[in-house]
Every structure is written in structure tokens, then in C-alpha cells.
Amino acid sequence: MGQASCLEALMTPKLRSILNADGSCAEELRDLVPDSDLLAILRIILLNRVMDRRLMTLQRQGRLGFYMTSTGEEAVTVGAAYALREDDPIFLSYREVGSLLWRKVPLNAIMNQLIGNAQDLNKGRQMPFHYCFREHHIPSVSSPVGTQLPHACGFGYAARILKTSQVALAFCGEGAASEGDFHTALNFSGVLNAQTIFLIRNNGYAISTPESVQTKACSLASRAEGYGIAGVRIDGTDLLMVVRAVRDAAERARGGGGPALIEALTYRMGAHSSADDPTRYRPEEEMRQWEKLDALARVRLHAKWRGIWTDTEEESAWADAEKAVSQMISECERLPPPPVESLFDDVYERMPAVLRTQKEEYLRFLRDRKR
Ligand SMILES: Cc1ncc(C[n+]2csc(CCOP(=O)(O)OP(=O)(O)O)c2C)c(N)n1
């Protein structure tokens, strides 16, 4: 490719999609997600929506410290997990509850983490959303954005050396793609032929910072060329496209073809978190436009086009989701916080005398305060 046409290709990256606006798709692409799986995915998206609405309300009522929705981004979060093997680790950024739901992480385990109660696997020592579910191949989330990317590079490199045929997938936002860790991870992955997929959920905003301030380039996927790895830019509200892109990338990586960068265009329909008010920096009109591309609306339309989903089925699926979330909330809210003495555990294999003294002093202080 000559310089001029190469530049042109980079400046006008093709956005790939499969689903048409009326919910149809080419007949031969239906099998990307068989009917029964499509229904399961649709139900998970509904569940994800109910969790977002109910848990955000809980946060407003002072019953949850912090919450982040993923409404609008479920085609990416559920679709990517669906396209992977069950033992492929997923390095979350944080906004990917949909991946946990596809991996069948129990609802109560998710809620216990959000509350930080006595049954939280993190023992209440992490912020909400900093999940870690080892048996579901979900490594621990870290607060500094982008730090999961070198971790996924390392895992993908180890998988290649150990010949495990696992592929690591790391999510990040377009904001995280401005971090040095992004460059380090992609460059090393390319050089080391790591079995790693980097999936950017480009939802347009990093809290209040629009994408136009993150980069002058009109595509993040085009960065792949600079690292010598595969890159593709896809419609992230199109479930079938997400599944195809992740599956292709995983197959290539498993076969020794190296890492991939997938940029999935999507939209954060809600606030960044419970501590944010997007009406202060996002035009209403923009939000209304994206509603037409809502991941749920598009998956629903596609299922109706296949003739496998009716309004009655949807009504009962919403009711099931409401029931499951109510049960999750009532069961997990009832649990006590972790025992205070556990604060001192897990730092050393054998607790040194100085820490034991501190623990005794602290417990004495708490007892005296109660009297
Ligand atoms: C290194 C670092 N800088 C800043 C923050 C604060 N912070 C948390 S989330 C976030 C926005 C990230 O945006 P993006 O990567 O686009 O993901 P999104 O939230 O849109 O899913 C920021 C700036 C942080 N956690 N770590």
C-alpha cells in the first residue's frame, strides 16, 4: 500500500457490523449465535439492566457506597465473554458485569463484593466493582485505569510459553487507551506474540472527558498497525459483530497468530458512576440519538426477526430478573460486615509480634469504647 492510500485507510477506518437496522442479518451469519444462546444473552442483558436500575437506587438510598452502570454496553460485555472459552481469563476494567453474568458468577457473590460484607471474597477490602472470581477466571480488578493491560499481556505470553491454548482478554475504555500501560502492553504483546486480545469499549467519554480530547486520530483500532498486530473497529452495539470479532481474534491467537486490538464503538447511556452527573457535560440530543442504538433494543429486535422472542416472553423475563435481584438484595444486605479483627489477616503468613500487639491494642480500644 502506498503512503497516500495507507494514510487514507487509517483516516477512514471501516466500521464493521452484521446486524441491519431492522434487526435482520445475512442468513449464513445467524449461526454465530444459535437461537438458544441468543435468548440466554437477552435474558442476561435484561438482568444487567434491572441490576443497574435497582442498585443505583440503593446507592441513592444510602444502602450502597458506590455504583457504576453498564447500560448500553452489554453487547460488548456479554458478547465478548460468550465468544471466549470458559477458561480464558477476562481482565475487567470495571464496567463489565455482563461478562460476570455470562460466566455464571452467582448474583450474591457480585452483591457481596459491592457491599463488602462478611461473605465478600475480597473480605471488604476493595472498592465496589473490584471483583476477583478465580474459579470463573476473572482476575482482580485494579483501581488505576489501564493496569490490567500489561497483566493480560503477561498472561497471554505465559499461555504461549506453557502451551495452555488459553487466550487472555482485557477490557479497557478509550480513556484508558491514553495511558502508558496501553502502549507497553500492546507493544510487548506484539513482540512476544502473546495470546491476548485487547478490547476497547469506546463509549465516547472518560468520566467527563470526550474522546476528542483523548486523541486526534479518528480510530483507536488503527493503532494496531503501529504494534504490528491485528486491529479491527466494530459496531459495539451489534452483538453478532462483537461475537465474530472476539471469536476470530481468539482463534487467531490460539493458533499462534498473535494478539489483536478490537475497538468497539458503544455509548455509556448512564452516568460514569453514582458520583457523576452527565447532564453537566453531555448534550441531551446526543443521548437521544444513541438510544436508537441501544444494545438491548438491537438484540431484542434481532430475536424478534428470528421469531424466537415475543412481548409476553419479555414481560416474564423482566419479572424473573426483578425477582432474582430482589432476592439477591435481601439476602446480601442481611449479612454482617467482615469481623473487624480480620483487618490484620493476610498481610504476613505468620503475624509478627508488632502487628499482634497492634491488633490486641485495637481490639481493646473497641471494647473500651463500647462500655
Ligand atoms: C491512572 C488513573 N487515573 C485516573 C483515574 C480516575 N478514573 C477512574 S475511571 C476514569 C475514566 C476512565 O474512562 P475510560 O477508560 O474511557 O472507561 P469508562 O469509564 O468510560 O468505561 C478515571 C479518569 C484512575 N482510576 N486511574
The ligand as an ORCA input file, in Angstrom:
! r2SCAN-3c Opt
* xyz 1 1
  C      -4.455      6.134     36.487
  C      -5.818      6.622     36.836
  N      -6.184      7.895     36.529
  C      -7.426      8.334     36.831
  C      -8.316      7.517     37.451
  C      -9.725      8.024     37.772
  N     -10.659      7.400     36.818
  C     -11.375      6.310     37.142
  S     -12.331      5.767     35.891
  C     -11.783      7.009     34.881
  C     -12.308      7.144     33.472
  C     -11.869      6.050     32.590
  O     -12.529      6.177     31.345
  P     -12.488      5.075     30.267
  O     -11.178      4.386     30.279
  O     -12.909      5.675     28.977
  O     -13.572      3.990     30.754
  P     -15.142      4.171     31.022
  O     -15.292      4.635     32.445
  O     -15.670      5.132     30.040
  O     -15.743      2.825     30.886
  C     -10.869      7.826     35.542
  C     -10.232      9.007     34.936
  C      -7.904      6.215     37.790
  N      -8.719      5.350     38.394
  N      -6.658      5.799     37.462
*
